[in-house]
């Protein structure tokens, strides 16, 4: 998967193909979120090309860092295509990414789509990665951000790969990356199943089911991300459906029953 994906193109594909085509291949490691006013594209769209602001420079440096590290990421288009509903697009993109990387500026803290994406990412148990591009008083930060580790990029100069802050960001994204990736993959499958009225054809089976059972058992012992109830229900229903038909070994599934009791 290329480092940079235009995820609105992915969304358009999903709209045309239907939720049944929402496979785990349509995911990314990072959703790069920033205010529309801070967008590098918006800065270039004026009648006269202006020098990039420090925040635009920071966003460009983040894009470069992620690309060089071969980390797949999505970001908002500017302007939005007229055929796409921004709120729905943000929700679909966030649920398909492992990390929500928010560029903090005074403008992003009042940007409706940034805040919507943050709240949705929290509800989906995504990893939140705040990076500080401009000075913002702590009491102005949304409460969930006040207790999270924030990477301060205010004094960092590109390329970020040569800075301590850039190394810190990459280390954070690589930490337990596989665990967060599986969380996203299972979430996408569970949401697809739910949106298709719990079609039994979309249930897990065989080795895939066993792998997700092991992940859920491990996830319950971690502080984050804790599995969502929908993920647990999806795995449990898959186990029950195929177990009733004798097509899957049900050993070790007792914890699923206890979880749902």
N, C-alpha and C positions, 0 to 999 in steps of 0.2 A: 504494500500500500504506500503510495507516495506520501512524502512528509506533509504536503499541503493539499487538502481536498476542498473543493468548492461544494460544501455540503448541501447547498440549496439545489444543486443539480441532482444530488442523491435524493433529496426530498421530492423533487419533481418526478423522479423515477418511481418513488414509492407511491406517489399520488396516482400515477398512471397504472402501476402494476397492482396496487392494492396492498394491504397489510401482510398478506401471505408472503410477499417477496421481501419482507423486512428481516433479512438474514443477518447473522453475526458478522458477515463480511462488510456490512455497512456501519462500521463503528470507527471511532478514533480514540486516541489516548487522551487528547486534550481539547477542551472547548475554550478558546481564547476570547474572553469577554471584555469589552471596553465600551465607553459611551460613544454614541453616534457622533457627537461633537469632536471626539478625540480621534476619529477614524483617519488613518493615512489617506484613504481614498477620498474622503470628504475634503481634506486639505488640498488635494490635487485637482478638485473639480471646479474650483473658482475660476473667474475670468482671467485672473492673473496668478501665476504660480508663485506661492509664497514659500519662504524658508520654513522647513518643518519645525514645529514647536518641540520643546524637550520631551513632552509626552509622546508625540508622534515618533520621535527618534527612539524612545524606549520601546514602543510597540513594534516598530520595525526591527529593533534589536532582538526582541523576544521571538519574532517570527524567524529571524535568521538563526537564533540559537536552537529553536525546535527543529528547523529544517536540517541544520548541520548534524544534530543528534539523531536524525531519522526518526523523530517522534511525529506520528500522524496527528494533525490538529485541524480543527475547523474554526472559522471565524465568521462574523456577520458580514454580509455584502452591503456595500453602500454605493448607490441607493438600493433599496429592496426591490426585487422584481414585482411587477404589478400583479402577477399571478399567484404570489405567495402571501399567506397571512403570517406576519412576523411572529405573533404570539404562539401560534401552533408550531411554526418552524423552530422557534427557540426550544419549546418543550420537546419536540421530537429529536432535535440535535443533542440536547443535554442528556436525555435518557440513553443516547447511544455513545456517550463519551465517558471515559473513566474519571477524568479530573475536570473541575470547573476552575479555570485560571482567570481570576478577576483583576484587571488593572485598576487600581484604586486612585481616583482623582475626585475633586469636588463634583465634577460632572457625572461620573459613573454612579455616584451615590444618590443622584436624583434621576438617573436614566431608568425609565420604567422597564425596559426590556432587560437591562442588566440586573435589576432587582428581582424581576420575575424569574430570570434564569437562576439566580442565586437561591431563591426560595424553593424552586423546583428541584434544583440539584441537591439541596439539603433533604427534601422529602424523599428523594430517590437514593439517599445514602451515598452520594458521590463524594469524592475527596475534594475539598475546597482549598484552593491555593491562592491566597491573596498576595499581590505584589504592589508595593507602594511606589507610584510614579510621581506623585505630588504630595505636599504636606496636607494632611487632613487631621483635625483634632480627633482624639480617640473617642470622645463622647459622641461624635457624629457618625461613627461606624455602626452599621447594623449589629445588634447584639451578638449574633452568631460569630461575627468576625473578630470581636473583641478578645476572644480567648484563643484564637488560632495564631500559629506562627506566621508572621508576615515577612516577606523578603523585601528589603528596602533597596530600591533601584534608583533613588533620587540622585545619588552621586556617582552612579555607575556609568561608564562610557563603553560604547560598543567597540569591539565585539564582546558580548557578554561571556562567551566561552573562555575568555582570558581573565575573568574577574572572579573573586570569591563568591559574589552573589549569584553569578551564573552557575557556578559549580554547585552552590547550595540548592538552587532551583532544580537542576538536573538530578541531584541526589534525592530530593524529595519526590520527584516524579518516578524515579526508578525504584524507590522503596516500596516493596510489596506490590510492584506493578502487575505481576501475574495474578495476584489475588483480586485486585480491582478490575482487571480485564475480564476475569471469569464472572465477577459480579455483574458487569455490564452485559456480557453475553447471555447469562441466564436471565437477566432482567428483560432484555429485548425479546427473548423467546417467550417468557411468561406474559409479557404485555401483548405480544402477537396472539398468543393463545386466548387471552382474555378478550381482546378486540374481535376475535373470530368466534365469539360465543362459545368458548371452551371446546373447540373442535377437537375431537379425540385424535384426528390425524396429525395434530401438531404436538402431541405428547412426546416426551422423551422416552427412549427405550435403550436396552442393551448397554454397551460400554459407556455411551454418553450419559445415560441415566445414572449409572454407577459412579461416574466421575463427578457429577453434580451432587450426588448424595454425599460423597466424601468431602466436597467443598463446603456444603452446608454444615456438616458435622464439625469441620474445622472453624468455619465462620462463627458459629455460636460461641466459640471459646475466645474470640477476638473482641477487642473493644470497638473496632471499626474496620470495614463497614459491616454492620450487623445485617443479616439477610432481611429483606422485606417479607411481610406475611404472604404477599402474592407469590414470591419466589418459592417459599416453603410449601405453599398450597399446590403450586404447579408440579413440584417434584413429588410431593405426596400422592397427588392424583395420578401422575404418570406411573408411580410404583404400584398403586392400587389397581390401575387399569390393566397393566401387563402382568401383574402378579396373579390377578384373577384368571388370566389365560395361561398361566404357567410358562410365560416366555421370558421371565426375568428372575434372577435369584433375589429373594427378598431379605436375605441375611443382613443384619445391621440396620434395618429400617425401623426398629422399635423406637428410636429416638425421635423419628418423624411423627409417630403417633403421639408420643408424649408432648412434643412441641405444640401440636394442634389441639390437645385436650384443654 
